[in-house]
Amino acid sequence: MAGHIPEEKVDEIRRSTDIVEVIGNYVDLKKQGRNHFGLCPFHGENTPSFSVSQDKQIFHCFGCGKGGNVYTFLMEIEGFSFIQALKQLAEQTGTDLPDQLSEEAPSEKSQESQAMLEAHQWLTKLYHHLLKNSKDGREAYQYLIDRGFTDETIQKYQIGYSPDSRDFVVTFLEKKGYHPQSMVKAGLLSTNDHGEYADRFRGRVIFPLRNHLGKTVAFAGRSLGQQEPKYLNSPETELFHKGRLLYNFDLARSAIRKEKTVILFEGFGDVISADQADIHHAVGTMGTSLSSMQANLLKKYAEQIIICYDGDRAGIEAAVKAAKLLKSVGCQTYVARVPDELDPDEFIQKYGGDRFKREIIDTSDTYISFMMNYLRRDYNLQVEGDRITYIEKVLQEIAGLDRAVEREHYLNEIATEFQLSVETLKEEVQRIRSQSGVKDKEPKNRYTNDTRQPTVQKKLLPAFHNAERKLIAYMLRDPYIADKVQEEIGGAFNIEDHQVIVTHLYAYYEDGNESDISQFVEMIEDASIKNLAIELAMAPVSEEVSDQEIHDYISRIRSEQWDRTDIRNLESELKKAEQQNEPIRAAEIAMEIIKRKKELKHH
């Protein structure tokens, strides 16, 4: 799996990495007992069944069965190859890797994507350097300062400037070994009918757009003069998908987890202004409507989402759309209202960050309050027909709320304002919910003080099967026990998957390795076998186990083997009796086989 990298280097990087810290960047983990638990990022769930062991440096989901070490996690969550996961962790731990490090037979597509990614990193550095250190960049730098950007912010977000030259960047990229045609595909260069190449972003202030790992994958350019369009973004490429990324997510992730709240803006200018105002848990959409993928990503990290879009009509309409989507995926949604048709950046520039936090963010409307105000705009509530239509639309929204106490709160508001019976309104909401197929439920707490591991309902296993699972769990923890089992029964386990695991485990210990499940699973290529090994390693077992208990497990496994051997022998005798035309003897043997199989079932 490690290709050309020494196993020692792979182990060194893995041991230098804290799996809880890495997974904590993707999953909100809470410590319960010895392990950390959270909502599984690989399948939808409301109750945490995803467990991370800091001691063993492994993860396992009791719901979907996925498990592995820190490499496995990054490969699953980010779609990395092993080498990409290794490089990522080496960079985080400051570990040097061999210069010749390469994938085995990299595909043409992966090579092209890597070249695109590298070119974006080079241009990020170049544009940023030119902003501060070139004559042409001075105007752009002054524009940023006049807009209220600090030197610290310019450095943090690597803001830059692309010179107003058609070929400066083209020449730069060619000297770095990047073919202009591939750079057109990457969205960095443009070309005309004569086959001439030019810098796509020339003459603009450059804002790098980073992926969730902090790597630049696109740019947004803002013109300084009369150049049109005023704003120019990278096109969609293999690296850049607007609906998947959120601006500033890589930098805001830890603050979002700490605050358990995220502020969602439309533009990167709003995010940067908010950051300068000490609001660090903010992200922005990439100039498009919020996507379901982005909504689900935010749900994993924050308990509540505050939408803060522009205060004009278009901003309000976009906020309605985003709020409905966030609510539909189960987010606790609020909407901040910016007055006087200002955008958040303008408000902060005009009134300062303190007033923005106090008057805009801290006074955000709940989803229903926002929708009530929004719907009110379209109706003249002095007219009876409009009033009834408005109430019906509000009741539709209230009916979508999960919590009965929340529904009643808003129904009381409607009843008081329009002098209606709360009971009548309740009946109408219940009718709407019944028609929609919604069942009453109270949301469960995501976390409790219960330190027991989550349990998933599974069918009861036979005694021999449980004995094998327990025995392997102890073998994974203790080479001495594995030696003893190898002497007694070797690989003669009854379950085929168990046979595969112990065969690998014997070889692992024979190579002189210590008990380390995180290292051991690197030997197993089959994903289902690897997940099973992780599941068994995470199973609760006693700190101390007696020789008698191990002996009992071995005896149970042997007994099953003998019973199965007896049945196979009887089946062979049955076949022989049928061939020799001995119906009475065949019937007796058949009855004995049925009896033995029944006994086996209840073992």
N, C-alpha and C positions, 0 to 999 in steps of 0.2 A: 504494500500500500504506500509506503513512503518513497517509492521510486529510487532516486539516486542519493537520498539523504540517509546518513548513518542513523540507525535506530537510537543510538545514544542521544543524538541531537533532538530527535522527535520526543524522547522521554524527558529530556532536559527542559524543553519548551512547555510540555504538558505539566511537569511538576512545578514550573515557575509561574503557572497560571492558576488563579483561583476561579474555579468553575462557577461559584456563586456570584462572583463579581461580573463575570462575562454574561451569564444568563440573566443577571439582574438588570442588564442594559436592555433586555427585551421583555422580561416578565417581572411583574411586581411581586417579589418574594417576601414571605413572612416566616420567621423562624418558629417552629413548633417542635419541641423536644430536640432531638439531635439533628433533624433535617430542616430544610426550607421548603415551603409550599407556595404554589401560585396557580393561576389559571393556565391551562395548557395552551401554548401558542400554536399547536399543530391541529387542534380540533376545538370546536365550539363547546364551551361548558360554563355553567354558572357557579359550580362548587369546585374549589381547587382540588385536583387530583394529581397535579404535576409536582413531583418531589425531586429535590436536589440534595445530594449528600456531600457536605464539605469534607468529611473524613475520607470518603471513598472516591471523591472527585468524579461522581457520575450523576446522571439524571434518569428519571423514569416516570412515565405517565401511567398511572393505574387505570386510566380510562381507555386510551387508545393503544397503549402498549409500547410506544416509542421509548427508546432509551439509548444511552451511550455515554461517551466522555465529552470533553470540551470540543474536540475536533468534530465528532459526530454532530453535536448541536449546531455548530456554525455551518456545517455542510447542509444540514436540514433546513435551518432557518433562512440562510442567505443563498442557498443553491450553489455553494462553493464546491470546488473540487477539493481533494485532500491537500494538495499543494497550496491552493489559495487560502484555506483555513490555517495551514501551517505558517504561511507568510504573514497573515493578519496577526496571529498570536506572537510570532517572532518580533514583529514591529512593536506590539504593545508591551512586550517584556524586555525589549532592548537586546534581543539575542541575535547574534550574527549568523547568517546562513551561508552555505557554500555559494560562491559566485556562479558555479555551473548549474545551479538549481533550475530544473526544468520539468515540465510535465512529460510523461511518456507519450510520444506521438501526439503533440497538441494539434487540435483541428485548426483548419484554415480560419474558421470563424472565430475561434477563441484567440488566435494570434492577432486577428484584425481588431477585435474588441480590446485586447490588451494595448495595442498600438494607439487606438483612440483614447483610451484612458490615460496613457502616458503623455500624449500630446496635450490633453486638457491640463495636466499638472504642470507641464512646461509653460504653457501659455498663461496659466494663473500667476506663476512667478514672474514671467516677462511683463505682463500687463501691470502688475503691482509695482514692479521696479520702475517702469516708465512713468507711472503716476508721480512718484516722488523724486525721480532722478533725471527727468528729461525736460527740455525746454518746452516741448509741446504739451507735456503733462501738467504744467503749472496752472493752466486755465481750468483744467478738470479738477485739480486739487483744490483750487480756490472756490470752485463751484460747490464742492463737497463741504468745505469749511463754512461757506456762507449758508448752506442748508442745515448747518448745526451738527455735522459729523465731526467727531473728535479724532485725533491721531490714533488713539487707542482703538476706536471702532474701525477705522480704515485698516489698521493692522489686523485686528481680530477677524474681520470678514474678508480680508485680502482683496479689498476693492482696488481696481486698477484703471488703466487708460490704454485704449488702443489707438496708435497714431493714425492720423488721417493720410494714410499711404496705402495704395493698392497692393504693393508687393513686399513691404517690410516683413510682415508676418509670414507670407508665402516663402520668402527666402529663409527666414529663421527655421521654419518647420522642415524645409528641404534639407538644410544643413544638419538637422537632427535625425535625418533619415526617413522622414515621413513623406510618402508620395502625395502630391496635391489632390489627386482624384479620391484617394481614401479619406483625405481631410475634408473634402466636399461632403462625402458620405457621413463624416463625423459631425457635420454642421458647423465647422470652423472656417471654411473657405466657401466662396461662391464662384461661379463660373458663368461666362457669357457665351453667346452663339459662336464667337470666334475661338473658343477654347482657352480664353485668358482667365487666369485665376486671380482672386483678390480676397483680402481679409474681410470676412462677413461683417465684422463689428467695427470697422475702421472709423475713427473720429468720435468714438463714444466712451463714456464712463462705463467701466465693466464691473458687474456684480457676479462673481462665481456662484454657481448653483451646485451644491454638494449633495451627494447621496447620504444615506444614513450611517455610512462608515467614515464620513468626512472627506471623501474624494470628490474633486470637481468633476462633474459629468456634463455640464452645460454652462452657458453664460447668458446673462441678461445685459443688454447694452442700452444706455440712455444718451440720446444725442444732446449736444451742447448748443448747437445753433439751430438753423432752420431745417436741418436734415430730417427727412421723413423715412420711415415712421419715427415718432418720438421715442418709443420703446421697441426694442427688437430682441426677441428671445431665440435661443437655439431651437431648431426643429426637433421633432421626436426622432430618436436614434436608438440603436441597440442599448446604449447606456442610459438614455434619458427618456423616461415615461412620466409625463406630467401627473397622471392620475395615481402614480405609485409613491411619488416623493413629496415631502413637505419641507419647505424652506426652513433652515435652522434646526431641524429635528436632531441632528447629530450633536449640536452644542446645547440644545435645550433639554435633552432627554433626562439628565440627572436632576435638573430643577423641576421638571414635570413630575418625576417620581416623588421628589421631596414634598412638593406642594400638593400632590394628588389632583392637580388642576392644570389644564392647558388653555391658553388663550389663542384663539384661531383668528388670524388676520387674512386679508385677501392678498396684500402685496408685501414684498420684501422690505420696502421702505418703512412700512408700519412696524414690522418686526424689529428692524434695526433701531428705530426711534424708541420703541418700548424697551429694548435692551439697554439703551443709554439712560433710560429712566428707571433702571434697576428692576425691570420686569423681565426676568430671564426665562420664564416658562412659556414662551410664545413661539408659535410656528406660523407659516403662511402657505396658502395654496399657490401653485405655480401659474397664476393668472388664469385659471380655469375653475369651473365648478368643483366643489368637493366631491370626491369619488367614494364609492362604498369601501374600496380598499383602504383609502386614507382614514375613513370613519372607523373602520375596524381596528386599524393601527392605533388610533388615539384611544379607543376603548380599552386596549390592553394596558395602557400606561396611566390613564387618568380616571379618577372617579367622577369628575365633572368637567365639562367643556364649556367655555364661555366664547361665544361667537362675537367678534367685534369687527364688523364690516363698515364700509362707508355709510355716512348718514343720509345720502341722497336716495332717490327712489330705486335706482338700480341696485344699490348696496342693500337696501331693505329687502328687495325681492330675492337677492342672492342669499341673504340671511335666512329667509323663510325656507328656501330650498335646502340649505345646509342643515337647518334645525330639524326639519322633517326627516332627513336622512339619518342624522345622528340619533334622533329619538327612535327611529325604526330599528337601529342596531343595538338599542338598549343603553344608550348613553344618558347620563343625567345632564340635561342641556339647558344652558342659560344664554340670553342674548343681551349684549351691552348696546345701548343706544347712544350714538354720537350726535349731538345737537347741531342745528344750523347747517345741515348738509355738509359738514366737514368730514374729512377722512381722519382716522386715528392719528396719523403722522402730523397733519395740520393742527389738530387739537393740542397735541403735545408741544409742538413748536410755539403755539400761541399762548397756552395757559400753563405749560409745565407738566412734568411727570406726576407730581403729587396730586394735582387736581384731577389728572386723568385717572389715577388709581382710585381716588376718593369718590369722584362724581360719576365716573363711567363704569369702571370695572366692579367696584364694590356695590354698585346699585343695579347690577344686571337683573333683568327680568327673568323669571322662570319661563319655561317653554310656553305654558298655557297663558300666562300674563302677556307675553309677547304676542302670541297668536290672537288673543282677545283684542289687543290694541290694533293689531294689523288688520283684522277682519272689520273692525269698527269703521275704518276709513272708507269702506265701500258702501256703507249703508247710512241712510238718514233715519236715526232711531226715533224720530218724532212721528214717522210714518209707520202705521201698524204692520203692513206687509213686510217692510224692510226689517222691522224689529223682530218679527217671528223668524224670518230667514236667517238673521244674524244669530239669534238664540239657537236655532237648529244647527248651524255650522259650529258654534262654540261647543255644543253638546257632543257633536261628532268628535271633536278634539279631546274633550274631557273623558269620553268613553274609552279612549285609547290608553288612559293612565292605568298602571297596574295596581297602585295602592288605593284601597277604598277610602282611607282617611284623606288622601289628596283629592280624590274625586269629590268627596263631601265638602271639602273646604271651598272649592270653586263653585259647586252647586249652591252653596249658601250665599256666595257673592252674587251670583245670577239672580237667585230668589229675592235677595234684598233689593237689588237695583231695579228689577222689573216687577216686584211685588207678585211673585209667583210662589206656589207651594213647593217646598223642597221635596216632598214625597212624590209629587207629579214629575219633577225633574229627574228624580232617582229612577222612577219607573221607565222614563224615556231613555235614560242612559243604559239601563239594564236591557231594554229592548234592542238598542243599537249593538250592545256587546253580544247579545245572543245571536243576532243576525250575522254578526261578523265571526261567530264561532270562538269568541274570546271567553276563556274561563277565569273566574276569580282566583287570584293568587296573590300572596304577599311575597315580595322578593326575599330570597334567603340572604343572610349575611355572607359576604365573600369569605370571611375568616372568622373563626371562633377560637376560644381558648382551649379547645379540645386538642390535646397533644397526641392523640392516637392517629395512626396513619389512616388516610381515607380508604374505605373498603368499596370494592366494586362487586356487585352481585354476580357470582359465577356458580356454575353447577358444582355440586360436591364431587370431589375427586375420590377414586378408590384409595384404600389405605396404602397400597404399594406405591401409587403415584405420589402421594404426599410424602412417603418415606424417601423416595428418590429426590424430590425437591428439597427437603430438609437436609439430606445428606450432602447434596451439591452445594447448598448454601454454606454449610460448615467447611466443605472442601475448598471453596473459594476464599475462605478466611484463614485457613490453616493448612500449610503444606504437609504437616505431620499427619493430619487426618486423611489428606489425599493419598499419601503413601500407604497408609493402612488399608484404605479402600482398594487401592490398586493391587495390593497383595492378595486381598480377600476375593474380590470379584472382577477386578480389571475393568473392562469396558462393558461388561455384561449387564447393563441396565435394560429394563424392559421397554422404556420409551425411547424411540429412535433419536429424537432431538437431544435427550439427556446423554445418549451414547456419544453424540458428536461433541457436546460440551466437555465431557470428562476426558475424551481423547485429546482434545486441544489442551485441557488443563494439565494432564500428565506431561505432555511435551513441554508446556510452559515451565513447569516446576523442574523438569529434568535439565532445562537450559540454565538452571541456577537462579531463576528469578524469585523474588519475594512475592508474598501475597499482595497484589495490587490490581484490583478489578479494572480500574481505569486503563492500565497498561495491557492487561490480559485481553480485553475485548478488541484491541487492535489486531490480534491474531485471527479473529473471526470475520470472514468476509460476508457470509450470509446474514442479511439484515434481521430476519426473523429469529435466527439462532442467537445473534448478538443481543437482541431485545429480551429474549428469554433469559440469557445469562445475567443481564442487568437486573431483570425482575427478581431472579433468585437471590442475587447479591443484596438487593434492597429489602428482602423479606426479613421480618423481625426474628432473630434467633437469640438464644441465651448467650451471655458473655462467657459462661463456663459450660462445657458439655462433658458429660461423663463417658467413659469407655463403654459402659453398659448401654447408654442411649445410642451410640454409634453402632454397637453390636446389634441392637434391636432393629435399627433401620436396615442393616445389611441382611439380617435374617428374614425380614419382611420381603425384601427384594428377591432373595434366593427362593423363598417359599413360592413366590409368584412364578418364578422361572420353572420350578419343579412342577407346579400345577399346570402350567402351559405345556411343558414337555409331556406330562401325562396325557393331556387332551390330544396333543399331536399324535402320540402313540396309539391312543384309542381310535382316532380318526383313520389311522393307517390300518388298524385291525378291522374297522368297519368296512373299509374299501375291500379288504381281502375277503371278508365274509360274504359281501355282496357278489364278488367275482366267483366265489365257490358255491354260490346259490344256497346259502344257509340263512334263510329269512328270520328264523327265531333267534339265532345268535346275533344277526345284524340288528334286530330290534332291541335286544338286551344291551348291546354296546351303545346304540343310539340313545337309549334312556340314560345310560351312565354318563354319556357326553353332556346331555342336557342338564343332568344333576350337577356335574362338575362346573359347567359354565355358570349356572345359577349361583353356586357357592363363590365362584370367582368374582361375580358382579357385586356381591355383598362384602367382599374382603376390604 
